[in-house]
Structure formats: C-alpha cells, structure tokens
C-alpha cells in the first residue's frame, strides 16, 4: 500500500534509529573528526546501514526475492555499495568548498581517456547544502566504484539468500548516493576514450510511490553529481599532492560526536581534504575613464578539461585543467 509523504518520513526516522543500533552501522561507521560545513560521516553510515537492515529483514522474513532487488538498479547499487564498504577498508575524502565551486563552473570533455583511479572505491563528502535534488533535499556524499573489464561485484549474502552479479564487460564507473530522507540515486558510466557512455540513471524512494518527479530535473541533478565525481578523480590524477589532513584553514570540531577522554581523542581519524592548496582564479577589470563600455558585471569565465601532448615526439598525453575565472569577483 502506498504511503503518504508524512508516513514515509516517519517510517524512515524509525528505520534510521533501528539502523544506528545494528551491526551494519558498526561496520560502516568511521570515527572521523567532524569537519565544519559538512554533514558528519555518520549520516552516510546510518542511511547505508538502513538499506542493509531493510534488505536483510526482507530476505530473512521471506518478503523479498533476489530478482526483485536486481530489477531495481538504484536499490541494488546502494546495497552492493553498502556491502562493499561494510566489508572493506575504504578512503573518505572531503571536497574543499572552493574546489567544489570551481568544479561547478567547469565543463567535462565528451570522453575521458587515461583516467587513472587511485582507489577501487571510496566516498566523497560534499559541502553541506550545496547540491540539492529537485525536491530541495541536499546531497551530502557520493560513493564511487571503479569496475574494470572482467571484474565481478561481490556476492551479497543475507541469511540463506545470495545475490550474484554478472562480470563487467567494459570499464565502468558506478556512483551512488542516499539523501538524508532516504531517496537514493545511482548510475553506471562507461569510460571510453571517444565519449562517456552514460547508463540509465536510476532513483529510488523509500516507502511511498505517490510522488510525481520531474525526470528532466532529476536527470540534471544526477548529471551534476556525476560531474563532481569525474572531476574529483581527474583532479587527484593531476594533483595527488593536494589530498591532505586539515590545515588551519579547515575547522575541525569534536563537539557532539559522542567521544570523551584522551583515549577517545587518539582513536578519532583525521579527515583527508581535497583541494586545500587550490587557489581560485580571480580577474578584475576596472572601468577606463574615457571608455564607452561599462565595467563588466561579476561573472564566471567557465573552465574546462583537456588532454595535451607532452614528451618526446609529443606522443604522450596528460590531463590539464583550465580553471574557471571569476571576473570582477
């Protein structure tokens, strides 16, 4: 039976409380210090644990069949991603707000050849409330997973039930996120030298089906997330030195994290920030006294990514980022 939005939110809140007490949450949560301007990592861990708890109870209770999950790409991608994170160590990166804004003002190329991904999977934490879906719900993080040709995503086991995935035919990148209200998004991107081949975007809502999403707006939102993931990976390829523990420019808070005492301080993990060394480009154009043209208003000159020829005989290629410029900012 369909649920109203209010009923769905109440069910989600109850589910989150159950998930916080589950073994899945203990496996997923990381004791990171809180970075000001970002949701705590535990927000992501709670929503991922909630999905695993829901799947596990559905399978064990006989209410869910493996094929039903496989037919729902968004949910199966979330469950597979959460399972992967719960059973493996993984990197978590906080994307600096200045770098995030510059990414927003930059265009991706049609193809991304020679993309070198340093981690098979991980999470990118986003500045709080900077990206929202068409319903105004913020996106706090994005999980990414590199799927090289021939790899097989891990088999999922819930009680007596197993879910197996087919081998990946060509190089792909999968990304997934779950918003605070439980709405999930996922997509597969085929990495091809000539073009990016985007799979079908998929979204899922928890418990209710009486909404009527504007799929054009939803697709634009998902393209924004995809662009952030790809640019983050490209940036780490050209600036691997700009992934650092917080400097004085990034405020770290221990308030409200439930830890106390010197022993707890030692147990907390330092976050890794992408883009602390990044310097936004600003250009100021002053009004000339005898000019007939008005001083340009503040605007962005958009940036872009391109591959340039280097080395002997210019046979090699490497990525360069032509940064956006804030004119008269």
C-alpha positions as CSV (number, residue, x, y, z in Angstrom):
1,X,0.0,0.0,0.0
2,X,1.3,3.4,-0.9
3,X,2.3,5.7,2.0
4,X,1.8,9.4,2.3
5,X,4.9,11.5,2.5
6,X,4.5,12.1,6.2
7,X,4.0,8.4,6.8
8,X,7.1,7.6,4.7
9,X,9.2,10.2,6.7
10,X,8.1,8.7,10.0
11,X,8.9,5.2,8.8
12,X,12.3,6.4,7.7
13,X,13.1,8.0,11.0
14,X,12.2,4.8,12.8
15,X,14.3,2.8,10.4
16,X,17.3,5.1,11.0
17,X,17.0,4.6,14.8
18,X,17.0,0.8,14.2
19,X,19.9,1.0,11.8
20,X,22.0,3.0,14.4
21,X,21.8,0.0,16.8
22,X,22.6,-2.5,14.1
23,X,25.9,-4.4,13.4
24,X,25.8,-2.9,9.9
25,X,26.2,0.6,11.3
26,X,29.1,-0.6,13.5
27,X,30.8,-2.0,10.3
28,X,30.2,1.1,8.3
29,X,30.8,4.0,10.7
30,X,34.2,5.6,10.9
31,X,35.3,7.7,13.8
32,X,36.2,10.8,11.8
33,X,36.5,14.2,13.4
34,X,33.7,16.4,12.2
35,X,34.6,19.0,9.5
36,X,32.7,22.2,9.8
37,X,30.4,22.9,6.9
38,X,29.9,19.1,6.2
39,X,27.5,16.5,7.5
40,X,29.1,14.0,9.9
41,X,30.3,10.8,8.2
42,X,27.8,9.0,10.5
43,X,24.9,10.5,8.4
44,X,26.1,8.4,5.4
45,X,26.8,5.4,7.5
46,X,23.2,5.5,9.0
47,X,21.5,5.6,5.6
48,X,23.6,2.9,4.2
49,X,23.1,0.7,7.2
50,X,19.4,1.4,7.0
51,X,19.3,-0.1,3.5
52,X,21.2,-3.2,4.5
53,X,18.9,-3.7,7.5
54,X,15.9,-3.3,5.3
55,X,17.3,-5.8,2.7
56,X,18.3,-8.3,5.4
57,X,14.9,-8.2,7.1
58,X,13.2,-8.6,3.8
59,X,15.2,-11.6,2.8
60,X,15.1,-13.3,6.2
61,X,11.4,-12.6,6.5
62,X,10.6,-14.0,3.1
63,X,9.2,-10.7,1.8
64,X,12.0,-10.0,-0.7
65,X,13.3,-12.1,-3.5
66,X,16.8,-11.5,-5.0
67,X,15.4,-10.9,-8.5
68,X,13.3,-8.1,-7.2
69,X,16.3,-6.3,-5.9
70,X,18.3,-6.9,-9.1
71,X,15.4,-5.4,-11.1
72,X,15.7,-2.1,-9.1
73,X,19.0,-0.8,-10.2
74,X,19.2,2.1,-7.7
75,X,18.5,-0.1,-4.7
76,X,20.7,-3.0,-5.8
77,X,23.5,-0.5,-6.5
78,X,23.0,1.0,-3.0
79,X,23.0,-2.4,-1.3
80,X,26.1,-3.6,-3.3
81,X,27.9,-0.4,-2.4
82,X,27.0,-0.5,1.3
83,X,28.0,-4.2,1.4
84,X,31.4,-3.4,-0.2
85,X,32.0,-0.6,2.3
86,X,31.0,-2.7,5.3
87,X,33.4,-5.5,4.4
88,X,36.5,-3.5,3.2
89,X,38.7,-0.6,4.2
90,X,38.0,2.4,2.0
91,X,39.1,6.1,1.6
92,X,36.9,9.0,2.5
93,X,37.7,12.4,1.0
94,X,36.2,15.8,1.9
95,X,36.0,18.0,-1.1
96,X,37.0,21.6,-0.2
97,X,34.3,24.1,-0.9
98,X,36.5,26.4,-3.1
99,X,37.4,23.4,-5.3
100,X,33.8,22.3,-5.3
101,X,32.6,25.7,-6.6
102,X,35.3,25.7,-9.3
103,X,34.1,22.3,-10.5
104,X,30.6,23.6,-10.7
105,X,31.9,26.3,-13.2
106,X,33.9,23.8,-15.3
107,X,32.8,21.6,-18.2
108,X,33.6,18.0,-18.7
109,X,35.0,16.7,-22.0
110,X,33.0,14.3,-24.1
111,X,35.4,11.5,-23.4
112,X,37.8,10.7,-20.5
113,X,40.6,8.5,-21.8
114,X,43.5,7.6,-19.5
115,X,41.6,8.2,-16.3
116,X,43.7,6.7,-13.5
117,X,41.7,5.9,-10.4
118,X,43.9,5.5,-7.4
119,X,41.3,3.7,-5.3
120,X,38.9,1.0,-6.4
121,X,36.1,2.6,-4.4
122,X,35.6,5.3,-1.9
123,X,33.5,8.2,-0.7
124,X,33.5,11.9,-1.5
125,X,32.0,14.1,1.2
126,X,30.4,17.3,-0.2
127,X,30.0,20.8,1.4
128,X,26.7,20.9,3.2
129,X,23.6,22.0,1.3
130,X,25.5,23.0,-1.9
131,X,23.7,20.4,-4.1
132,X,20.0,19.7,-3.7
133,X,17.7,17.5,-5.7
134,X,14.5,18.9,-7.3
135,X,12.6,18.4,-4.0
136,X,15.2,20.5,-2.2
137,X,16.8,17.6,-0.4
138,X,20.6,18.0,0.0
139,X,23.2,15.5,-1.2
140,X,26.0,15.1,1.4
141,X,28.2,12.4,-0.1
142,X,28.8,10.3,-3.2
143,X,30.2,6.7,-3.3
144,X,32.2,5.8,-6.4
145,X,33.5,2.4,-7.6
146,X,35.8,1.6,-10.5
147,X,34.7,-1.5,-12.3
148,X,37.5,-2.7,-14.7
149,X,36.6,-5.1,-17.5
150,X,36.0,-8.7,-16.3
151,X,35.6,-7.8,-12.6
152,X,32.6,-9.2,-10.7
153,X,30.9,-7.2,-7.9
154,X,31.0,-9.1,-4.6
155,X,28.3,-11.7,-4.0
156,X,25.8,-10.5,-1.3
157,X,24.7,-12.9,1.4
158,X,21.7,-12.4,3.6
159,X,20.8,-15.5,5.6
160,X,20.3,-18.3,3.1
161,X,19.9,-15.9,0.2
162,X,22.7,-14.9,-2.1
163,X,22.8,-12.3,-4.8
164,X,25.3,-12.6,-7.6
165,X,26.2,-10.1,-10.3
166,X,27.4,-10.6,-13.8
167,X,31.0,-9.8,-14.8
168,X,31.6,-6.3,-16.1
169,X,32.0,-6.3,-19.9
170,X,33.9,-3.0,-20.3
171,X,35.5,-0.3,-18.0
172,X,32.8,1.5,-16.0
173,X,32.5,3.8,-13.0
174,X,29.5,3.4,-10.7
175,X,28.4,6.1,-8.4
176,X,25.7,6.0,-5.7
177,X,24.3,8.4,-3.1
178,X,21.5,8.3,-0.5
179,X,20.0,11.5,0.7
180,X,19.0,12.2,4.3
181,X,15.4,11.4,3.6
182,X,16.3,8.0,2.1
183,X,16.0,8.9,-1.6
184,X,18.7,7.0,-3.5
185,X,20.4,7.7,-6.8
186,X,22.8,5.6,-8.9
187,X,24.3,5.3,-12.3
188,X,26.9,3.5,-14.4
189,X,29.2,5.4,-16.6
190,X,31.2,3.6,-19.4
191,X,34.6,5.1,-19.7
192,X,35.5,5.3,-23.3
193,X,38.3,7.2,-25.0
194,X,36.0,8.8,-27.5
195,X,33.0,9.5,-25.3
196,X,31.4,9.0,-22.0
197,X,28.6,6.4,-22.3
198,X,26.0,7.0,-19.6
199,X,23.8,4.2,-18.5
200,X,20.3,4.7,-17.4
201,X,20.1,7.0,-14.4
202,X,18.0,5.5,-11.6
203,X,16.5,6.8,-8.4
204,X,14.5,5.2,-5.6
205,X,12.3,6.5,-2.9
206,X,11.6,4.8,0.4
207,X,8.1,3.5,1.2
208,X,6.0,5.8,-0.9
209,X,5.1,6.0,-4.6
210,X,2.6,8.8,-4.8
211,X,5.2,11.4,-5.9
212,X,5.5,12.6,-9.5
213,X,9.1,13.5,-10.1
214,X,10.2,15.7,-13.0
215,X,12.6,13.3,-14.6
216,X,14.3,16.0,-16.6
217,X,15.2,17.9,-13.4
218,X,16.1,14.6,-11.8
219,X,18.5,13.8,-14.7
220,X,20.1,17.3,-14.4
221,X,20.6,16.7,-10.7
222,X,22.3,13.3,-11.4
223,X,24.5,14.8,-14.1
224,X,25.7,17.3,-11.6
225,X,26.7,14.5,-9.2
226,X,28.4,12.6,-11.9
227,X,30.4,15.6,-13.0
228,X,31.6,16.2,-9.4
229,X,32.8,12.6,-9.2
230,X,34.6,12.6,-12.5
231,X,36.3,16.0,-11.9
232,X,37.4,14.9,-8.4
233,X,39.1,11.9,-9.8
234,X,40.7,13.9,-12.6
235,X,41.9,16.5,-10.1
236,X,43.5,13.8,-7.9
237,X,45.2,12.5,-11.0
238,X,46.9,15.8,-11.8
239,X,47.2,17.0,-8.2
240,X,47.8,13.9,-6.0
241,X,49.7,16.2,-3.6
242,X,46.6,18.1,-2.7
243,X,45.0,15.4,-0.6
244,X,46.0,16.4,3.0
245,X,44.9,16.3,6.6
246,X,43.2,19.5,7.6
247,X,45.3,22.7,7.9
248,X,44.4,25.8,9.9
249,X,42.1,26.8,7.0
250,X,39.7,23.9,7.7
251,X,37.9,23.9,11.0
252,X,37.6,20.5,12.8
253,X,35.1,20.1,15.6
254,X,34.8,17.3,18.2
255,X,31.5,18.7,19.6
256,X,28.6,16.3,19.7
257,X,30.5,13.2,18.4
258,X,29.9,11.1,21.5
259,X,33.6,10.7,22.3
260,X,35.2,11.8,25.5
261,X,38.6,11.5,27.2
262,X,42.1,11.4,25.9
263,X,41.9,7.8,24.8
264,X,39.0,8.7,22.5
265,X,40.9,11.6,21.1
266,X,43.6,9.2,19.9
267,X,41.0,6.9,18.3
268,X,39.5,9.6,16.1
269,X,40.5,9.7,12.5
270,X,41.8,12.8,10.7
271,X,39.8,13.6,7.6
272,X,41.6,14.0,4.3
273,X,40.7,17.2,2.4
274,X,40.9,17.5,-1.4
275,X,41.8,21.0,-2.6
276,X,43.3,22.8,0.4
277,X,46.1,24.1,-1.8
278,X,43.7,25.1,-4.6
279,X,43.6,28.9,-5.3
280,X,40.5,30.2,-7.1
281,X,41.4,32.4,-10.2
282,X,40.1,36.0,-10.0
283,X,40.4,38.7,-12.6
284,X,39.4,42.3,-12.0
285,X,38.6,44.6,-14.9
286,X,38.5,48.3,-13.9
287,X,36.4,50.8,-15.8
288,X,38.5,53.1,-18.0
289,X,37.8,56.8,-17.6
290,X,37.3,57.5,-21.3
291,X,35.9,54.2,-22.3
292,X,32.3,53.9,-23.7
293,X,32.0,50.4,-22.3
294,X,30.6,49.7,-18.8
295,X,32.6,47.7,-16.4
296,X,31.6,44.0,-16.8
297,X,29.4,42.6,-14.0
298,X,30.7,39.8,-11.9
299,X,30.6,36.6,-13.8
300,X,32.4,33.3,-14.3
301,X,34.5,32.5,-17.3
302,X,34.0,28.8,-17.5
303,X,36.8,26.3,-17.1
304,X,37.3,23.0,-18.9
305,X,39.4,19.9,-19.0
306,X,41.6,18.8,-21.9
307,X,44.4,16.4,-22.8
308,X,47.6,17.9,-24.1
309,X,50.5,16.3,-25.9
310,X,53.8,16.0,-24.0
311,X,57.1,14.2,-24.0
312,X,59.5,13.3,-26.8
313,X,57.7,13.4,-30.1
314,X,54.6,14.6,-28.3
315,X,53.4,11.1,-28.2
316,X,52.1,11.1,-24.6
317,X,49.0,12.7,-23.3
318,X,48.2,14.2,-19.9
319,X,45.2,16.0,-18.5
320,X,45.2,19.7,-17.8
321,X,42.5,21.7,-16.1
322,X,41.9,25.2,-17.5
323,X,40.4,26.7,-14.3
324,X,37.3,28.9,-14.3
325,X,37.9,32.6,-13.6
326,X,35.7,34.8,-11.5
327,X,35.7,38.1,-13.4
328,X,35.3,41.2,-11.2
329,X,34.5,39.0,-8.1
